[in-house]
Amino acid sequence: MSTTHPTNTSASALRNLSLWFAVSALLCLFIIDIDISTTDPWAELGLMTAGALSPSVWSWPTLISSLANTFAFALQGVTFGAIGGFCLALGYRFTLVRAFCAFIRSIHELFWALLFMQVAGLSSLTGLLAIAIPYAGTLAKIYGELFEEVDPAAANNLPRSGRNLSYFFYTVLPLAWRSMASYTSYRVECAIRSSAILGFVGLPTLGFHLETALSDGNYSEAAAFFYALLLLIGSLRLWLHLRLLPVYLIAVFYYLPPQATISWQLLVRFVSEDIVPTPLRGQSLYSGETLNSVGHWFNLLWQQQIWPGLINTLLLGQISLVFTGLLALALLPLNSSLFISRGRFMGRGRLLSGWTRGAGDSILILLRSLPEYLLAFVGLLILGPSMLPAILALGIHNGAIIGHLLGRYTDEINLRVDASRGATLYFYEVLPRIYRQFLAFLFYRWEVILRETAILGILGIATLGFYIDSAFETFRFDVALLLILVSAALNMAVDQFARYLRRRLQLKTTPESL
Amino acid sequence: MLSDRISHRPLFQFSDQTLHYQGRTVLDRLSLSIVAGERVALVGGSGVGKSTLLKALREQLPDQVAWCPQQPGLVPMLSTFHNIYMGALDNHSLLYNLANLIKPLPAARSAVEPIAKLLGLEQQLFSSTDKLSGGQQQRTSIGRALIQKRAIFLGDEPVANVDEYQGDALLQLICQRHQTVVLALHDIAQALSTCTRIIGLKDGAIVLDAPSNQLQASDLADLYGAS
């Protein structure tokens, strides 16, 4: 007679959840279109490789000025974002403030830019606000959570365990400062990517020239702009120091003062008319007829744009999330001393392995530096219009970010001397230990992936962004705004769901540089 | 006489009260009163409820006590000066506190410096507290209590990390500056020489409560024995 023992391991809950995610992604794969529609993708890839190997600069002044613009928008945006985020973080314990932050960060930089462009044109103010507003929401969340996690002993030991601002500045801010500074400097890197991407909708940053060169097939020129972007991001560490920040700030505000010629007439029209649903314009709000036509208007939108956009965004987001996870797990050994160097070799061996680890991590950092929007754009040129380029772009960019962090995380694992090596080490010792952290990172990234999924619609993939972009192009701002709000609601809902999963699985909930 | 009147009105009072720590009953049906002017030592083995009792005392008069907990809760990246000054945040406006955080202001310095001198911290006044020794950190914590200029001092092993000689001097200083003092102490000799009243805790109850001049060190040894 045999008795069966029920499985009761901590890993099983995590395994079940992963299985559900994988199955759902597989199902999504059947539904969506991932065909390669170009006749000869290899030829296009060959041309691009040739271009990448022979970068050429057709105009140095253009390159330098677009590089300077990219940096200026990024630094100005993060500066205002950090100031705004800090103020919001002071009230982060209030639900209303948290909801407000979630709302402003759930709308992507590009959508903010498209909105501001309608009233402030292609101006420096548009670029600044497009970055500053969503970044304020993100930074408020990070700062707010950092403040909450500060060891309360310092504050509790003071008379009346005060809760006013003086106490905050003496007992909370100093303790959170270092993490805030390092996270904010990471956001500068992200902002440079955002800023470059704003060029795709017309602002004078690197993305503007990248798009032109890529669309025209001038891959050598595109390569020059691309390398300039990588160089800017890769060299940040070397020259963006806190002490020099005032100099850079003065420089960027002098070079590119945030200004725009706003026509008040236009602004008033935009707010009071353009973004009001068409059937409501100039009608009394309470008449049954108006309500009827609004219902009809919404119904039509729902069937033709909102529903298909939502579904496609969710499908693409789900596949990209799972693909991101798989890539992250595959890439993490590149930044892990457990796999690349054990540091136990003498002399040259150690030097060499230290070097290979550095090289491995540089690959991850390089992949991370590539803006997903640009990756998707290049992917579309090679593979033709389908969801495949979007999946690849989102997976590579986000997988590299998580892989990099996970690799660093494995360094904290203390293995026994007799631990196995290679694949056995990976699956038996490392993967079970990091899996919780892996899911935590992935769920943090979920909201970001979904927001990016929506934005890739601007490139022609039928997610919400596609319909938003079309609405802007046909000057139907009421539809554009409604769709932006729908995408914001979707992002917020997913963020909440991810938060619920993290709590339920008792995953680490502290903010990381994601 | 004025002092008589003060000394008969209890500052702290518990009648038949049960104190908990993290959901666990620590002191059961506690009855105790402490009047102004007393110098009380709480003695007993570890985990017997001295810290819980001190916390409960603090909650009774939060605005009148200077608090000196076992874990000093210093802000490690700020200077000794700022960590002491923190005790006086409520006496100044936000703007003043912020300016003082960026650059120590003269008035704040003249309030903190004498205290630092008394505590032997003048050399370390502008070093951050993560660079201080355990004893220096503890003295910083006492400094934070002293700057509050309150009548009552509640201290949880306030001199546990300094040597006996320094510890005696610090306890003298604390007693000079406060009318009423309640201390959790593990050093029996210090308890007897510093305080006027000894309260011994064991097994969730007060098992000894007597003036210190009627007690000898051997009377207290029982408190630490097996229960």
Interface residues (C-beta under 8 A of the other chain):
Chain A: D151 A153 A154 A155 N156 N157 L158 P159 R160 S161 G162 N164 L165 S166 Y167 F169 Y170 T171 P174 L175 W177 R178
Chain B: P62 D63 A66 W67 P69 Q71 P72 G73 L74 V75 P76 M77 L78 H82 M86 G87 L89 D90 H92 L94 N97 L98 L101 S141 R144 Q148 R150
